């Protein structure tokens, strides 16, 4: 019933009904007014949808997550510590655990996991990711090993524990998601 209401009261359906009435009674000035009103309504709703989409995309690039990082110290020893995702740098070794919202583009180096990639598509889909050097993955940039920023880890596993490890490839606006946002914003500026 709700879908029927949406179809009947959709702007195009209402326009067709009212336009037919105006043509029937020979009121062309009202018909012209209706055309302008529908055009303005369409422009307004499209603008509103674009603003909402851009805000969601911008928020998806700018989120904070606590994450375990392994970094090399000045004396050449790797030490683990928990940092905020805003402190990640390219080359950081991070621990990837269940339910983690991945804060940067990461190449899986140890283990495998199932991820839910949600940005840029209407329906979220899950994909299996495998580590570099396994199952024919011979590049860190291979899609089978690449976990884009904003993806959620559904399940992570290695032969030793329930966590995987990866290396940070891109952060912030350098991520695939960040580049999408930048392209959308620059497209808005360029358009007349």
C-alpha positions as CSV (number, residue, x, y, z in Angstrom):
1,X,0.0,0.0,0.0
2,X,2.9,2.4,0.8
3,X,4.5,1.7,-2.5
4,X,1.3,2.4,-4.3
5,X,1.0,5.8,-2.5
6,X,4.6,6.6,-3.4
7,X,3.8,5.9,-7.1
8,X,0.5,7.9,-7.1
9,X,2.0,10.9,-5.3
10,X,5.3,10.9,-7.1
11,X,6.0,14.3,-8.6
12,X,5.8,13.0,-12.1
13,X,2.5,11.3,-11.6
14,X,1.0,14.4,-9.9
15,X,2.3,16.6,-12.7
16,X,0.8,14.4,-15.4
17,X,-2.6,14.4,-13.7
18,X,-2.7,18.2,-13.1
19,X,-1.2,18.9,-16.5
20,X,-4.0,16.9,-18.1
21,X,-6.6,18.9,-16.2
22,X,-5.1,22.2,-17.2
23,X,-4.9,21.2,-20.8
24,X,-8.5,20.0,-20.7
25,X,-9.7,23.4,-19.4
26,X,-7.4,25.3,-21.8
27,X,-5.5,27.1,-19.0
28,X,-2.0,27.2,-20.5
29,X,-0.7,29.8,-18.1
30,X,-1.4,27.5,-15.2
31,X,0.2,24.7,-17.2
32,X,3.4,26.8,-17.6
33,X,3.4,27.7,-13.9
34,X,3.1,24.0,-13.1
35,X,6.0,23.2,-15.4
36,X,8.2,25.7,-13.6
37,X,7.1,24.5,-10.2
38,X,7.9,20.9,-11.0
39,X,11.3,21.9,-12.4
40,X,12.2,23.9,-9.3
41,X,11.0,21.0,-7.0
42,X,13.1,18.6,-9.0
43,X,16.2,20.8,-8.7
44,X,15.7,21.3,-5.0
45,X,15.3,17.5,-4.2
46,X,18.3,16.7,-6.3
47,X,20.4,19.3,-4.5
48,X,19.2,18.1,-1.2
49,X,20.1,14.4,-2.1
50,X,23.6,15.5,-3.2
51,X,24.2,17.4,0.0
52,X,23.2,14.4,2.1
53,X,25.4,12.1,0.0
54,X,28.4,14.4,0.3
55,X,28.0,14.7,4.1
56,X,27.9,10.9,4.4
57,X,30.9,10.4,2.2
58,X,32.9,13.1,4.1
59,X,32.0,11.6,7.4
60,X,33.1,8.2,6.2
61,X,36.6,9.5,5.5
62,X,36.8,11.3,8.8
63,X,36.2,8.7,11.6
64,X,38.3,7.6,14.5
65,X,39.1,4.1,15.5
66,X,41.6,2.8,18.1
67,X,43.9,0.3,16.4
68,X,47.0,-1.9,17.3
69,X,50.0,-0.8,15.3
70,X,53.5,-2.3,15.0
71,X,56.1,0.3,14.4
72,X,59.9,0.1,14.1
73,X,61.6,2.1,16.8
74,X,64.8,4.1,16.3
75,X,66.8,1.1,17.5
76,X,65.2,-1.1,14.8
77,X,62.9,-3.1,17.0
78,X,59.2,-3.5,16.2
79,X,57.0,-2.5,19.1
80,X,53.2,-2.8,19.3
81,X,51.1,0.1,20.6
82,X,47.5,1.3,20.4
83,X,47.0,4.5,18.4
84,X,44.1,6.6,17.1
85,X,43.5,6.0,13.4
86,X,44.2,9.6,12.7
87,X,47.8,8.9,13.7
88,X,48.3,6.1,11.1
89,X,51.1,6.6,8.5
90,X,51.8,4.8,5.3
91,X,53.8,1.7,6.1
92,X,52.3,1.0,9.5
93,X,51.7,-2.6,10.3
94,X,48.2,-2.9,11.8
95,X,46.3,-5.7,13.5
96,X,43.0,-6.5,11.8
97,X,40.4,-7.9,14.1
98,X,36.7,-8.9,13.9
99,X,34.3,-5.9,13.6
100,X,37.1,-3.4,12.9
101,X,36.1,-0.4,10.8
102,X,39.2,-0.2,8.6
103,X,40.5,3.4,8.9
104,X,42.8,3.4,5.8
105,X,43.5,1.5,2.6
106,X,45.3,-1.6,3.9
107,X,47.0,-4.5,2.1
108,X,46.6,-7.8,3.9
109,X,49.9,-9.4,4.7
110,X,49.0,-12.2,7.1
111,X,45.8,-14.2,7.3
112,X,42.5,-13.9,5.5
113,X,39.2,-12.2,6.3
114,X,35.7,-11.5,5.1
115,X,35.0,-7.8,4.7
116,X,31.9,-5.7,4.1
117,X,32.6,-2.9,1.6
118,X,29.8,-0.4,1.9
119,X,30.8,2.8,0.3
120,X,29.8,3.8,-3.3
121,X,27.1,1.2,-3.6
122,X,23.5,1.0,-2.5
123,X,23.8,-2.5,-1.1
124,X,26.7,-3.7,1.0
125,X,28.5,-6.8,-0.2
126,X,31.0,-9.1,1.5
127,X,34.2,-10.2,0.0
128,X,37.0,-12.6,1.0
129,X,40.4,-11.0,1.2
130,X,43.6,-13.0,1.3
131,X,47.2,-12.1,2.3
132,X,49.9,-11.0,-0.1
133,X,51.9,-14.0,-1.3
134,X,49.0,-16.5,-1.0
135,X,46.4,-17.8,-3.5
136,X,48.0,-16.1,-6.5
137,X,48.2,-12.7,-4.9
138,X,51.6,-11.3,-6.0
139,X,51.0,-7.6,-5.5
140,X,50.0,-5.5,-2.5
141,X,47.7,-3.6,-4.8
142,X,45.9,-6.7,-5.9
143,X,42.1,-6.4,-5.2
144,X,42.1,-9.7,-3.4
145,X,44.5,-8.3,-0.8
146,X,43.3,-4.7,-0.7
147,X,40.9,-3.7,2.0
148,X,39.5,-0.2,1.3
149,X,39.1,2.4,4.0
150,X,35.6,2.3,5.6
151,X,35.2,-1.5,5.1
152,X,34.1,-3.5,8.1
153,X,35.8,-6.7,9.0
154,X,33.2,-9.4,9.4
155,X,35.5,-12.2,10.3
156,X,39.3,-12.4,10.4
157,X,41.4,-15.5,10.9
158,X,44.9,-16.8,10.7
159,X,46.2,-20.2,11.6
160,X,47.3,-18.9,15.0
161,X,44.6,-16.5,16.2
162,X,41.5,-14.5,15.2
163,X,43.3,-11.5,13.8
164,X,45.1,-10.7,10.6
165,X,47.8,-8.2,9.8
166,X,48.1,-5.6,7.1
167,X,50.2,-2.7,5.9
168,X,48.7,0.8,5.5
169,X,48.9,1.9,1.9
170,X,46.9,5.2,1.9
171,X,45.4,7.4,4.6
172,X,42.8,10.2,4.7
173,X,42.0,11.8,1.3
174,X,44.6,9.6,-0.3
175,X,42.4,6.5,0.2
176,X,40.1,5.2,-2.5
177,X,37.1,6.6,-0.5
178,X,38.9,10.0,0.0
179,X,39.7,10.2,-3.7
180,X,36.0,9.6,-4.5
181,X,35.0,12.4,-2.1
182,X,37.6,14.7,-3.6
183,X,36.3,14.0,-7.1
184,X,32.8,14.7,-6.1
185,X,33.7,17.9,-4.4
186,X,35.8,19.2,-7.3
187,X,33.1,18.2,-9.7
188,X,30.7,20.5,-7.8
189,X,33.1,23.4,-8.0
190,X,33.8,23.0,-11.7
191,X,30.1,22.7,-12.7
192,X,28.4,26.0,-13.7
